[in-house]
């Protein structure tokens, strides 16, 4: 199911990024959790999407709603941040004991 989370986050990043722009994916381990970040450049002035939870469902469609549902099943949640030129989606998953 986490594979579907990554697919949906990357599809949205590609969809809202200008052509030939960079999408950055990073992962790290902090306090027994895997932290995953997907960040892309987006020109919100020419593409005025309103990406913030919980209104993310209205703005981007079902892709991020599915992500949030899957992450809730894993005791996690999607957190988003946006600036004028960047959109960041991140989540943490507990590591197996």
PEUR-V25293 format. One record per run of one state. SS is the DSSP state (A for helix, B for strand, O for the rest). FROM is the first residue (numbers start at 1). LEN is the number of residues. If there is no record, write none. Layout:
ss=SS from=FROM len=LEN
ss=SS from=FROM len=LEN
This chain:
ss=O from=1 len=1
ss=A from=2 len=15
ss=O from=17 len=6
ss=B from=23 len=8
ss=O from=31 len=2
ss=B from=33 len=9
ss=O from=42 len=14
ss=A from=56 len=5
ss=O from=61 len=1
ss=A from=62 len=12
ss=O from=74 len=5
ss=B from=79 len=4
ss=O from=83 len=3
ss=B from=86 len=9
ss=O from=95 len=3
